[in-house]
Amino acid sequence: MDPENQALIKRIVEEHGADGIVVMLGAGDAEAVEVAVETVGDGDPAWVGPLAGVQLGLPVLHIFEDEVKEQADRTVYEEQIGFFEMTLDVEEVKEAMRRARGET
Amino acid sequence: MDLHGKKVIALGERDSVPGEAIAEVARSAGAEVIEIRTECFV
């Protein structure tokens, strides 16, 4: 996750607290997904960005996960995400999320 | 996780799902979107 986004998230949590905040990802690359989950949970694994050594413990969902899809308006989801479900590897992303959470 | 009332930070990517699309979906699920970003890897 780039340092700008790390700084943004750190500032939001400092200003508002972590309660009720959810990070929602759209990355199509499994490695990027896993790094993002780790960064906002346990801190920047590369130890270079503003979240190095900072454990925010924020929950992360990916836009492809059933947990999101089932709660979204079906029409909106199809309009906004349908194309990407056909062009990106949805299962790879879901698997990366499970790995990042230690579920597999 | 119930998304209703949650504060969502939407982190999209230019080469995959953009932040704005994530935000639209999150709002339709009853969440409040507090930040939208679309990362660009070039």
Backbone of each chain as nested JSON, in Angstrom:
{
  "chains": [
    {"id": "A", "residues": [
      {"number": 1, "name": "MET", "atoms": {"N": [0.851, -1.202, 0.0], "CA": [0.0, 0.0, 0.0], "C": [0.883, 1.247, 0.0]}},
      {"number": 2, "name": "ASP", "atoms": {"N": [0.553, 2.19, -0.866], "CA": [1.451, 3.341, -0.989], "C": [1.397, 4.23, 0.27]}},
      {"number": 3, "name": "PRO", "atoms": {"N": [2.508, 4.942, 0.504], "CA": [2.615, 5.748, 1.731], "C": [1.519, 6.799, 1.881]}},
      {"number": 4, "name": "GLU", "atoms": {"N": [1.04, 7.337, 0.75], "CA": [-0.03, 8.345, 0.822], "C": [-1.296, 7.774, 1.449]}},
      {"number": 5, "name": "ASN", "atoms": {"N": [-1.661, 6.572, 1.008], "CA": [-2.865, 5.951, 1.563], "C": [-2.664, 5.543, 3.018]}},
      {"number": 6, "name": "GLN", "atoms": {"N": [-1.453, 5.11, 3.336], "CA": [-1.165, 4.791, 4.74], "C": [-1.328, 6.034, 5.616]}},
      {"number": 7, "name": "ALA", "atoms": {"N": [-0.804, 7.152, 5.125], "CA": [-0.905, 8.406, 5.884], "C": [-2.365, 8.834, 6.036]}},
      {"number": 8, "name": "LEU", "atoms": {"N": [-3.129, 8.66, 4.965], "CA": [-4.545, 9.026, 4.986], "C": [-5.299, 8.22, 6.049]}},
      {"number": 9, "name": "ILE", "atoms": {"N": [-5.084, 6.913, 6.04], "CA": [-5.795, 6.038, 6.969], "C": [-5.367, 6.324, 8.41]}},
      {"number": 10, "name": "LYS", "atoms": {"N": [-4.087, 6.55, 8.593], "CA": [-3.589, 6.867, 9.931], "C": [-4.237, 8.147, 10.456]}},
      {"number": 11, "name": "ARG", "atoms": {"N": [-4.337, 9.157, 9.577], "CA": [-4.937, 10.433, 9.984], "C": [-6.425, 10.265, 10.329]}},
      {"number": 12, "name": "ILE", "atoms": {"N": [-7.133, 9.498, 9.504], "CA": [-8.563, 9.282, 9.758], "C": [-8.77, 8.627, 11.125]}},
      {"number": 13, "name": "VAL", "atoms": {"N": [-7.961, 7.61, 11.417], "CA": [-8.112, 6.906, 12.697], "C": [-7.724, 7.82, 13.865]}},
      {"number": 14, "name": "GLU", "atoms": {"N": [-6.713, 8.638, 13.675], "CA": [-6.312, 9.567, 14.742], "C": [-7.413, 10.595, 15.021]}},
      {"number": 15, "name": "GLU", "atoms": {"N": [-8.097, 11.016, 13.945], "CA": [-9.127, 12.049, 14.105], "C": [-10.467, 11.497, 14.58]}},
      {"number": 16, "name": "HIS", "atoms": {"N": [-10.82, 10.31, 14.085], "CA": [-12.173, 9.781, 14.355], "C": [-12.196, 8.54, 15.232]}},
      {"number": 17, "name": "GLY", "atoms": {"N": [-11.022, 7.94, 15.472], "CA": [-10.993, 6.656, 16.151], "C": [-11.259, 5.544, 15.159]}},
      {"number": 18, "name": "ALA", "atoms": {"N": [-10.959, 4.314, 15.549], "CA": [-11.094, 3.182, 14.625], "C": [-12.489, 2.574, 14.661]}},
      {"number": 19, "name": "ASP", "atoms": {"N": [-13.311, 2.989, 15.626], "CA": [-14.627, 2.383, 15.802], "C": [-15.522, 2.606, 14.584]}},
      {"number": 20, "name": "GLY", "atoms": {"N": [-16.016, 1.533, 14.014], "CA": [-16.955, 1.622, 12.898], "C": [-16.313, 1.813, 11.541]}},
      {"number": 21, "name": "ILE", "atoms": {"N": [-14.99, 1.916, 11.501], "CA": [-14.309, 2.121, 10.22], "C": [-14.016, 0.779, 9.563]}},
      {"number": 22, "name": "VAL", "atoms": {"N": [-14.281, 0.716, 8.264], "CA": [-13.997, -0.475, 7.471], "C": [-13.245, -0.028, 6.217]}},
      {"number": 23, "name": "VAL", "atoms": {"N": [-12.164, -0.708, 5.903], "CA": [-11.448, -0.443, 4.66], "C": [-11.974, -1.404, 3.603]}},
      {"number": 24, "name": "MET", "atoms": {"N": [-12.395, -0.851, 2.459], "CA": [-12.923, -1.685, 1.398], "C": [-12.012, -1.586, 0.182]}},
      {"number": 25, "name": "LEU", "atoms": {"N": [-11.534, -2.756, -0.265], "CA": [-10.535, -2.8, -1.325], "C": [-11.131, -3.121, -2.695]}},
      {"number": 26, "name": "GLY", "atoms": {"N": [-10.404, -2.672, -3.717], "CA": [-10.787, -3.016, -5.085], "C": [-9.644, -3.605, -5.883]}},
      {"number": 27, "name": "ALA", "atoms": {"N": [-8.531, -3.88, -5.223], "CA": [-7.343, -4.387, -5.915], "C": [-7.626, -5.728, -6.58]}},
      {"number": 28, "name": "GLY", "atoms": {"N": [-7.046, -5.944, -7.761], "CA": [-7.261, -7.19, -8.474], "C": [-6.116, -8.167, -8.324]}},
      {"number": 29, "name": "ASP", "atoms": {"N": [-5.089, -7.766, -7.611], "CA": [-3.89, -8.577, -7.462], "C": [-3.826, -9.178, -6.051]}},
      {"number": 30, "name": "ALA", "atoms": {"N": [-3.613, -10.491, -5.99], "CA": [-3.656, -11.182, -4.703], "C": [-2.629, -10.638, -3.714]}},
      {"number": 31, "name": "GLU", "atoms": {"N": [-1.434, -10.363, -4.201], "CA": [-0.389, -9.876, -3.3], "C": [-0.749, -8.499, -2.742]}},
      {"number": 32, "name": "ALA", "atoms": {"N": [-1.268, -7.633, -3.611], "CA": [-1.66, -6.291, -3.169], "C": [-2.756, -6.368, -2.109]}},
      {"number": 33, "name": "VAL", "atoms": {"N": [-3.677, -7.31, -2.29], "CA": [-4.771, -7.504, -1.335], "C": [-4.223, -7.932, 0.027]}},
      {"number": 34, "name": "GLU", "atoms": {"N": [-3.325, -8.909, 0.01], "CA": [-2.776, -9.412, 1.275], "C": [-1.965, -8.346, 1.997]}},
      {"number": 35, "name": "VAL", "atoms": {"N": [-1.19, -7.582, 1.237], "CA": [-0.385, -6.519, 1.848], "C": [-1.286, -5.445, 2.459]}},
      {"number": 36, "name": "ALA", "atoms": {"N": [-2.362, -5.107, 1.768], "CA": [-3.268, -4.075, 2.277], "C": [-3.922, -4.505, 3.587]}},
      {"number": 37, "name": "VAL", "atoms": {"N": [-4.361, -5.761, 3.637], "CA": [-4.994, -6.271, 4.86], "C": [-4.009, -6.217, 6.025]}},
      {"number": 38, "name": "GLU", "atoms": {"N": [-2.774, -6.645, 5.757], "CA": [-1.76, -6.656, 6.807], "C": [-1.411, -5.228, 7.253]}},
      {"number": 39, "name": "THR", "atoms": {"N": [-1.326, -4.32, 6.275], "CA": [-0.908, -2.947, 6.575], "C": [-1.877, -2.237, 7.52]}},
      {"number": 40, "name": "VAL", "atoms": {"N": [-3.172, -2.35, 7.256], "CA": [-4.135, -1.635, 8.107], "C": [-4.523, -2.431, 9.353]}},
      {"number": 41, "name": "GLY", "atoms": {"N": [-4.045, -3.679, 9.409], "CA": [-4.299, -4.482, 10.599], "C": [-3.135, -4.433, 11.574]}},
      {"number": 42, "name": "ASP", "atoms": {"N": [-1.989, -4.917, 11.092], "CA": [-0.817, -5.064, 11.969], "C": [0.288, -4.063, 11.701]}},
      {"number": 43, "name": "GLY", "atoms": {"N": [0.178, -3.29, 10.619], "CA": [1.222, -2.319, 10.285], "C": [1.893, -2.653, 8.964]}},
      {"number": 44, "name": "ASP", "atoms": {"N": [2.598, -1.703, 8.407], "CA": [3.246, -1.848, 7.107], "C": [4.312, -2.951, 7.167]}},
      {"number": 45, "name": "PRO", "atoms": {"N": [4.116, -4.059, 6.427], "CA": [5.083, -5.158, 6.488], "C": [6.451, -4.783, 5.922]}},
      {"number": 46, "name": "ALA", "atoms": {"N": [6.482, -3.763, 5.066], "CA": [7.762, -3.334, 4.488], "C": [8.493, -2.353, 5.414]}},
      {"number": 47, "name": "TRP", "atoms": {"N": [7.834, -1.9, 6.461], "CA": [8.423, -0.979, 7.435], "C": [8.959, 0.31, 6.806]}},
      {"number": 48, "name": "VAL", "atoms": {"N": [8.244, 0.841, 5.821], "CA": [8.703, 2.092, 5.205], "C": [7.649, 3.204, 5.283]}},
      {"number": 49, "name": "GLY", "atoms": {"N": [6.382, 2.845, 5.338], "CA": [5.328, 3.855, 5.306], "C": [4.943, 4.332, 6.694]}},
      {"number": 50, "name": "PRO", "atoms": {"N": [4.01, 5.286, 6.75], "CA": [3.555, 5.84, 8.029], "C": [2.937, 4.816, 8.987]}},
      {"number": 51, "name": "LEU", "atoms": {"N": [2.521, 3.664, 8.449], "CA": [1.921, 2.645, 9.324], "C": [2.924, 1.568, 9.766]}},
      {"number": 52, "name": "ALA", "atoms": {"N": [4.21, 1.813, 9.509], "CA": [5.239, 0.886, 10.003], "C": [5.181, 0.838, 11.521]}},
      {"number": 53, "name": "GLY", "atoms": {"N": [4.964, -0.354, 12.061], "CA": [4.915, -0.512, 13.509], "C": [3.641, -0.001, 14.155]}},
      {"number": 54, "name": "VAL", "atoms": {"N": [2.648, 0.369, 13.325], "CA": [1.383, 0.903, 13.853], "C": [0.279, -0.143, 13.643]}},
      {"number": 55, "name": "GLN", "atoms": {"N": [-0.266, -0.656, 14.727], "CA": [-1.31, -1.673, 14.634], "C": [-2.682, -1.03, 14.781]}},
      {"number": 56, "name": "LEU", "atoms": {"N": [-3.299, -0.722, 13.639], "CA": [-4.621, -0.081, 13.693], "C": [-5.731, -1.103, 13.922]}},
      {"number": 57, "name": "GLY", "atoms": {"N": [-5.507, -2.329, 13.484], "CA": [-6.517, -3.373, 13.675], "C": [-7.814, -3.125, 12.934]}},
      {"number": 58, "name": "LEU", "atoms": {"N": [-7.738, -2.448, 11.789], "CA": [-8.97, -2.145, 11.047], "C": [-9.47, -3.37, 10.277]}},
      {"number": 59, "name": "PRO", "atoms": {"N": [-10.777, -3.594, 10.259], "CA": [-11.328, -4.664, 9.433], "C": [-11.262, -4.286, 7.956]}},
      {"number": 60, "name": "VAL", "atoms": {"N": [-11.053, -5.291, 7.113], "CA": [-10.94, -5.064, 5.677], "C": [-11.868, -6.016, 4.933]}},
      {"number": 61, "name": "LEU", "atoms": {"N": [-12.59, -5.477, 3.983], "CA": [-13.395, -6.298, 3.082], "C": [-12.964, -5.988, 1.66]}},
      {"number": 62, "name": "HIS", "atoms": {"N": [-13.117, -6.969, 0.783], "CA": [-12.893, -6.705, -0.64], "C": [-14.248, -6.629, -1.327]}},
      {"number": 63, "name": "ILE", "atoms": {"N": [-14.308, -5.77, -2.332], "CA": [-15.575, -5.537, -3.024], "C": [-16.125, -6.829, -3.66]}},
      {"number": 64, "name": "PHE", "atoms": {"N": [-15.256, -7.801, -3.921], "CA": [-15.697, -9.068, -4.53], "C": [-16.259, -10.055, -3.509]}},
      {"number": 65, "name": "GLU", "atoms": {"N": [-16.081, -9.803, -2.234], "CA": [-16.495, -10.794, -1.239], "C": [-18.022, -10.866, -1.12]}},
      {"number": 66, "name": "ASP", "atoms": {"N": [-18.492, -12.088, -0.864], "CA": [-19.942, -12.303, -0.757], "C": [-20.562, -11.422, 0.323]}},
      {"number": 67, "name": "GLU", "atoms": {"N": [-19.801, -11.18, 1.376], "CA": [-20.29, -10.362, 2.491], "C": [-20.692, -8.961, 2.023]}},
      {"number": 68, "name": "VAL", "atoms": {"N": [-19.986, -8.446, 1.027], "CA": [-20.31, -7.131, 0.458], "C": [-21.442, -7.27, -0.559]}},
      {"number": 69, "name": "LYS", "atoms": {"N": [-21.275, -8.226, -1.45], "CA": [-22.239, -8.391, -2.549], "C": [-23.649, -8.626, -2.033]}},
      {"number": 70, "name": "GLU", "atoms": {"N": [-23.761, -9.427, -0.976], "CA": [-25.08, -9.772, -0.444], "C": [-25.782, -8.594, 0.223]}},
      {"number": 71, "name": "GLN", "atoms": {"N": [-25.003, -7.628, 0.695], "CA": [-25.607, -6.47, 1.377], "C": [-25.851, -5.29, 0.445]}},
      {"number": 72, "name": "ALA", "atoms": {"N": [-25.218, -5.334, -0.726], "CA": [-25.354, -4.22, -1.662], "C": [-26.655, -4.33, -2.444]}},
      {"number": 73, "name": "ASP", "atoms": {"N": [-27.085, -3.199, -2.973], "CA": [-28.21, -3.2, -3.903], "C": [-27.772, -3.97, -5.157]}},
      {"number": 74, "name": "ARG", "atoms": {"N": [-28.587, -4.939, -5.563], "CA": [-28.179, -5.824, -6.645], "C": [-27.907, -5.061, -7.953]}},
      {"number": 75, "name": "THR", "atoms": {"N": [-28.769, -4.092, -8.25], "CA": [-28.609, -3.322, -9.491], "C": [-27.336, -2.489, -9.457]}},
      {"number": 76, "name": "VAL", "atoms": {"N": [-27.105, -1.822, -8.334], "CA": [-25.907, -0.997, -8.195], "C": [-24.661, -1.866, -8.323]}},
      {"number": 77, "name": "TYR", "atoms": {"N": [-24.684, -3.023, -7.676], "CA": [-23.52, -3.907, -7.715], "C": [-23.229, -4.345, -9.151]}},
      {"number": 78, "name": "GLU", "atoms": {"N": [-24.275, -4.722, -9.844], "CA": [-24.102, -5.18, -11.228], "C": [-23.566, -4.048, -12.112]}},
      {"number": 79, "name": "GLU", "atoms": {"N": [-24.105, -2.852, -11.927], "CA": [-23.663, -1.697, -12.728], "C": [-22.203, -1.348, -12.463]}},
      {"number": 80, "name": "GLN", "atoms": {"N": [-21.83, -1.345, -11.192], "CA": [-20.504, -0.857, -10.806], "C": [-19.421, -1.934, -10.862]}},
      {"number": 81, "name": "ILE", "atoms": {"N": [-19.784, -3.167, -10.554], "CA": [-18.773, -4.212, -10.348], "C": [-18.852, -5.34, -11.379]}},
      {"number": 82, "name": "GLY", "atoms": {"N": [-20.008, -5.489, -12.031], "CA": [-20.219, -6.609, -12.95], "C": [-19.102, -6.779, -13.968]}},
      {"number": 83, "name": "PHE", "atoms": {"N": [-18.683, -5.681, -14.578], "CA": [-17.617, -5.736, -15.583], "C": [-16.325, -6.311, -14.991]}},
      {"number": 84, "name": "PHE", "atoms": {"N": [-16.005, -5.848, -13.792], "CA": [-14.739, -6.261, -13.172], "C": [-14.783, -7.725, -12.723]}},
      {"number": 85, "name": "GLU", "atoms": {"N": [-15.978, -8.207, -12.394], "CA": [-16.109, -9.626, -12.041], "C": [-15.78, -10.517, -13.24]}},
      {"number": 86, "name": "MET", "atoms": {"N": [-16.023, -9.985, -14.447], "CA": [-15.745, -10.776, -15.648], "C": [-14.286, -10.666, -16.075]}},
      {"number": 87, "name": "THR", "atoms": {"N": [-13.637, -9.551, -15.735], "CA": [-12.286, -9.322, -16.258], "C": [-11.184, -9.603, -15.237]}},
      {"number": 88, "name": "LEU", "atoms": {"N": [-11.516, -9.675, -13.973], "CA": [-10.504, -9.944, -12.949], "C": [-10.751, -11.321, -12.327]}},
      {"number": 89, "name": "ASP", "atoms": {"N": [-9.744, -11.848, -11.667], "CA": [-9.856, -13.184, -11.074], "C": [-10.463, -13.085, -9.67]}},
      {"number": 90, "name": "VAL", "atoms": {"N": [-11.791, -13.183, -9.624], "CA": [-12.532, -13.022, -8.377], "C": [-12.121, -14.066, -7.341]}},
      {"number": 91, "name": "GLU", "atoms": {"N": [-11.999, -15.311, -7.784], "CA": [-11.664, -16.388, -6.836], "C": [-10.28, -16.211, -6.238]}},
      {"number": 92, "name": "GLU", "atoms": {"N": [-9.339, -15.719, -7.058], "CA": [-7.983, -15.484, -6.551], "C": [-8.001, -14.406, -5.464]}},
      {"number": 93, "name": "VAL", "atoms": {"N": [-8.788, -13.373, -5.694], "CA": [-8.894, -12.28, -4.719], "C": [-9.546, -12.777, -3.418]}},
      {"number": 94, "name": "LYS", "atoms": {"N": [-10.613, -13.558, -3.558], "CA": [-11.293, -14.087, -2.366], "C": [-10.356, -14.981, -1.557]}},
      {"number": 95, "name": "GLU", "atoms": {"N": [-9.586, -15.802, -2.276], "CA": [-8.631, -16.693, -1.62], "C": [-7.559, -15.871, -0.889]}},
      {"number": 96, "name": "ALA", "atoms": {"N": [-7.117, -14.791, -1.521], "CA": [-6.112, -13.917, -0.901], "C": [-6.661, -13.284, 0.383]}},
      {"number": 97, "name": "MET", "atoms": {"N": [-7.934, -12.916, 0.363], "CA": [-8.551, -12.344, 1.57], "C": [-8.612, -13.38, 2.689]}},
      {"number": 98, "name": "ARG", "atoms": {"N": [-8.957, -14.615, 2.339], "CA": [-9.02, -15.669, 3.357], "C": [-7.633, -15.932, 3.938]}},
      {"number": 99, "name": "ARG", "atoms": {"N": [-6.63, -15.96, 3.049], "CA": [-5.245, -16.162, 3.518], "C": [-4.823, -15.033, 4.446]}},
      {"number": 100, "name": "ALA", "atoms": {"N": [-5.14, -13.803, 4.042], "CA": [-4.714, -12.635, 4.815], "C": [-5.338, -12.639, 6.218]}},
      {"number": 101, "name": "ARG", "atoms": {"N": [-6.533, -13.209, 6.305], "CA": [-7.215, -13.279, 7.608], "C": [-6.823, -14.533, 8.387]}},
      {"number": 102, "name": "GLY", "atoms": {"N": [-5.999, -15.359, 7.769], "CA": [-5.593, -16.579, 8.436], "C": [-6.679, -17.623, 8.46]}},
      {"number": 103, "name": "GLU", "atoms": {"N": [-7.604, -17.555, 7.489], "CA": [-8.721, -18.503, 7.462], "C": [-8.391, -19.779, 6.694]}},
      {"number": 104, "name": "THR", "atoms": {"N": [-7.261, -19.756, 5.966], "CA": [-6.883, -20.97, 5.232], "C": [-5.49, -21.402, 5.653]}}
    ]},
    {"id": "B", "residues": [
      {"number": 1, "name": "MET", "atoms": {"N": [-20.115, -9.189, 8.774], "CA": [-20.141, -7.802, 9.253], "C": [-21.315, -7.036, 8.617]}},
      {"number": 2, "name": "ASP", "atoms": {"N": [-22.107, -6.377, 9.451], "CA": [-23.201, -5.559, 8.938], "C": [-22.629, -4.214, 8.5]}},
      {"number": 3, "name": "LEU", "atoms": {"N": [-22.779, -3.9, 7.22], "CA": [-22.187, -2.663, 6.686], "C": [-23.008, -1.417, 7.014]}},
      {"number": 4, "name": "HIS", "atoms": {"N": [-24.248, -1.623, 7.421], "CA": [-25.116, -0.479, 7.684], "C": [-24.511, 0.411, 8.784]}},
      {"number": 5, "name": "GLY", "atoms": {"N": [-24.314, 1.693, 8.441], "CA": [-23.791, 2.645, 9.411], "C": [-22.279, 2.637, 9.569]}},
      {"number": 6, "name": "LYS", "atoms": {"N": [-21.6, 1.711, 8.897], "CA": [-20.137, 1.676, 8.973], "C": [-19.53, 2.84, 8.181]}},
      {"number": 7, "name": "LYS", "atoms": {"N": [-18.343, 3.251, 8.597], "CA": [-17.628, 4.316, 7.885], "C": [-16.601, 3.651, 6.971]}},
      {"number": 8, "name": "VAL", "atoms": {"N": [-16.822, 3.781, 5.681], "CA": [-15.996, 3.049, 4.719], "C": [-14.923, 3.942, 4.092]}},
      {"number": 9, "name": "ILE", "atoms": {"N": [-13.704, 3.408, 4.09], "CA": [-12.621, 4.015, 3.315], "C": [-12.484, 3.162, 2.061]}},
      {"number": 10, "name": "ALA", "atoms": {"N": [-12.82, 3.734, 0.919], "CA": [-12.815, 2.98, -0.34], "C": [-11.469, 3.141, -1.027]}},
      {"number": 11, "name": "LEU", "atoms": {"N": [-10.728, 2.026, -1.11], "CA": [-9.407, 2.057, -1.741], "C": [-9.433, 1.255, -3.033]}},
      {"number": 12, "name": "GLY", "atoms": {"N": [-9.616, 1.943, -4.135], "CA": [-9.652, 1.272, -5.423], "C": [-8.313, 1.337, -6.12]}},
      {"number": 13, "name": "GLU", "atoms": {"N": [-8.308, 0.764, -7.319], "CA": [-7.104, 0.813, -8.149], "C": [-7.505, 1.152, -9.569]}},
      {"number": 14, "name": "ARG", "atoms": {"N": [-6.651, 1.912, -10.23], "CA": [-6.971, 2.336, -11.584], "C": [-7.06, 1.151, -12.544]}},
      {"number": 15, "name": "ASP", "atoms": {"N": [-6.259, 0.12, -12.316], "CA": [-6.253, -1.026, -13.222], "C": [-7.183, -2.151, -12.778]}},
      {"number": 16, "name": "SER", "atoms": {"N": [-7.912, -1.928, -11.695], "CA": [-8.922, -2.928, -11.317], "C": [-10.201, -2.176, -10.947]}},
      {"number": 17, "name": "VAL", "atoms": {"N": [-10.71, -2.329, -9.736], "CA": [-11.964, -1.645, -9.393], "C": [-11.646, -0.255, -8.822]}},
      {"number": 18, "name": "PRO", "atoms": {"N": [-12.144, 0.803, -9.46], "CA": [-11.856, 2.16, -8.964], "C": [-12.596, 2.492, -7.666]}},
      {"number": 19, "name": "GLY", "atoms": {"N": [-12.055, 3.434, -6.939], "CA": [-12.628, 3.816, -5.65], "C": [-14.083, 4.239, -5.727]}},
      {"number": 20, "name": "GLU", "atoms": {"N": [-14.442, 4.954, -6.777], "CA": [-15.815, 5.459, -6.885], "C": [-16.834, 4.318, -6.999]}},
      {"number": 21, "name": "ALA", "atoms": {"N": [-16.445, 3.245, -7.72], "CA": [-17.347, 2.092, -7.855], "C": [-17.541, 1.409, -6.5]}},
      {"number": 22, "name": "ILE", "atoms": {"N": [-16.453, 1.312, -5.743], "CA": [-16.536, 0.723, -4.4], "C": [-17.468, 1.565, -3.532]}},
      {"number": 23, "name": "ALA", "atoms": {"N": [-17.315, 2.879, -3.635], "CA": [-18.119, 3.786, -2.822], "C": [-19.61, 3.651, -3.131]}},
      {"number": 24, "name": "GLU", "atoms": {"N": [-19.949, 3.552, -4.401], "CA": [-21.363, 3.414, -4.795], "C": [-21.972, 2.151, -4.181]}},
      {"number": 25, "name": "VAL", "atoms": {"N": [-21.205, 1.064, -4.238], "CA": [-21.693, -0.203, -3.693], "C": [-21.832, -0.103, -2.172]}},
      {"number": 26, "name": "ALA", "atoms": {"N": [-20.835, 0.495, -1.535], "CA": [-20.876, 0.61, -0.073], "C": [-22.084, 1.44, 0.37]}},
      {"number": 27, "name": "ARG", "atoms": {"N": [-22.339, 2.538, -0.34], "CA": [-23.504, 3.381, -0.003], "C": [-24.798, 2.601, -0.184]}},
      {"number": 28, "name": "SER", "atoms": {"N": [-24.863, 1.771, -1.229], "CA": [-26.101, 1.011, -1.478], "C": [-26.338, -0.028, -0.379]}},
      {"number": 29, "name": "ALA", "atoms": {"N": [-25.267, -0.374, 0.357], "CA": [-25.394, -1.327, 1.466], "C": [-25.656, -0.61, 2.792]}},
      {"number": 30, "name": "GLY", "atoms": {"N": [-25.795, 0.718, 2.737], "CA": [-26.128, 1.468, 3.956], "C": [-24.935, 2.022, 4.703]}},
      {"number": 31, "name": "ALA", "atoms": {"N": [-23.752, 1.942, 4.093], "CA": [-22.558, 2.468, 4.75], "C": [-22.355, 3.942, 4.399]}},
      {"number": 32, "name": "GLU", "atoms": {"N": [-21.597, 4.61, 5.247], "CA": [-21.207, 5.993, 4.982], "C": [-19.779, 5.956, 4.433]}},
      {"number": 33, "name": "VAL", "atoms": {"N": [-19.588, 6.549, 3.266], "CA": [-18.244, 6.552, 2.672], "C": [-17.523, 7.827, 3.115]}},
      {"number": 34, "name": "ILE", "atoms": {"N": [-16.419, 7.664, 3.828], "CA": [-15.731, 8.84, 4.374], "C": [-14.486, 9.212, 3.575]}},
      {"number": 35, "name": "GLU", "atoms": {"N": [-14.036, 8.328, 2.706], "CA": [-12.874, 8.658, 1.872], "C": [-12.853, 7.746, 0.653]}},
      {"number": 36, "name": "ILE", "atoms": {"N": [-12.489, 8.299, -0.478], "CA": [-12.4, 7.524, -1.719], "C": [-11.03, 7.769, -2.342]}},
      {"number": 37, "name": "ARG", "atoms": {"N": [-10.32, 6.703, -2.602], "CA": [-9.017, 6.812, -3.268], "C": [-8.916, 5.777, -4.38]}},
      {"number": 38, "name": "THR", "atoms": {"N": [-8.243, 6.138, -5.45], "CA": [-7.934, 5.181, -6.51], "C": [-6.441, 5.211, -6.742]}},
      {"number": 39, "name": "GLU", "atoms": {"N": [-5.794, 4.123, -6.338], "CA": [-4.345, 4.049, -6.489], "C": [-3.986, 3.83, -7.947]}},
      {"number": 40, "name": "CYS", "atoms": {"N": [-2.833, 4.332, -8.326], "CA": [-2.371, 4.216, -9.699], "C": [-0.973, 3.627, -9.702]}},
      {"number": 41, "name": "PHE", "atoms": {"N": [-0.837, 2.438, -10.313], "CA": [0.482, 1.811, -10.398], "C": [1.002, 1.931, -11.822]}},
      {"number": 42, "name": "VAL", "atoms": {"N": [1.947, 2.799, -12.045], "CA": [2.549, 2.903, -13.384], "C": [4.058, 2.931, -13.249]}}
    ]}
  ]
}
